[in-house]
Amino acid sequence: MRNSPRPHEESVLGAGLWPRILFMGSFVATVALVVGVWARETGRPWQSMIFLVLGATQLGVALGFPGSPGQPGQPIPAGRRRGH
């Protein structure tokens, strides 16, 4: 609420969001592929390993995103408050 609203002409993916999306997407994909190739070469269940890595990295990205509700400095939506 402290920041002024974005201009109406600005895209939803504006303000430098595209490079962050591309970087994090390529990071998650690279980590998953490296783990999958390693697991396949060592005889481990590579599909399960890729699934686990994709889930863990996406959870890490979501928790590390500064705009997540409930983070320090972020308001909790009205529907999620206790006692309401």
C-alpha positions in Angstrom: 0.0 0.0 0.0 3.0 2.3 0.3 3.9 2.1 -3.4 1.9 3.9 -6.0 -0.1 1.8 -8.4 1.4 0.7 -11.7 0.5 2.6 -14.8 -2.5 1.2 -16.7 -0.3 0.9 -19.8 2.1 -1.5 -18.0 1.8 -5.2 -18.7 1.1 -7.7 -15.9 4.6 -9.1 -16.7 6.2 -5.6 -16.8 8.6 -4.1 -14.3 11.3 -6.6 -15.0 9.2 -9.7 -14.3 10.0 -11.4 -17.6 13.7 -11.9 -16.9 13.0 -13.2 -13.4 10.5 -15.7 -14.8 12.9 -16.9 -17.5 15.8 -17.2 -15.1 13.9 -19.2 -12.5 12.2 -21.4 -15.1 15.5 -22.2 -16.7 17.1 -22.8 -13.2 14.3 -25.2 -12.2 14.4 -27.0 -15.5 18.2 -27.4 -15.5 18.3 -28.7 -11.9 15.5 -31.2 -12.7 17.3 -32.4 -15.9 20.6 -32.8 -14.2 19.1 -34.8 -11.3 17.1 -36.9 -13.8 20.2 -37.7 -15.9 22.3 -38.5 -12.8 19.5 -40.7 -11.4 19.1 -42.6 -14.7 22.9 -43.2 -15.1 23.2 -44.5 -11.5 20.1 -46.8 -11.8 17.8 -44.9 -9.5 14.1 -44.2 -10.2 14.7 -41.1 -12.4 11.0 -40.3 -12.9 10.4 -40.1 -9.2 13.6 -38.1 -8.7 12.6 -35.5 -11.3 9.1 -35.3 -9.8 10.6 -34.7 -6.3 13.1 -32.1 -7.5 10.4 -30.2 -9.5 8.1 -30.1 -6.5 10.9 -29.1 -4.1 12.3 -26.3 -6.4 8.8 -24.9 -7.2 8.0 -24.8 -3.5 11.3 -23.1 -2.8 10.5 -20.5 -5.5 7.1 -19.9 -4.1 8.3 -19.5 -0.5 11.2 -17.3 -1.7 9.0 -14.9 -3.6 8.7 -11.6 -1.7 5.1 -11.0 -2.6 3.7 -14.2 -0.9 0.9 -13.5 1.5 1.8 -14.0 5.1 5.4 -13.1 4.7 6.8 -10.4 7.0 5.6 -7.1 5.7 2.8 -8.6 3.6 -0.8 -8.3 4.7 -2.8 -11.5 5.3 -5.9 -11.7 3.1 -9.2 -11.1 5.0 -10.4 -14.7 4.4 -7.3 -16.2 6.0 -7.3 -14.2 9.3 -8.1 -16.1 12.5 -11.4 -15.4 14.1 -13.0 -14.0 11.0 
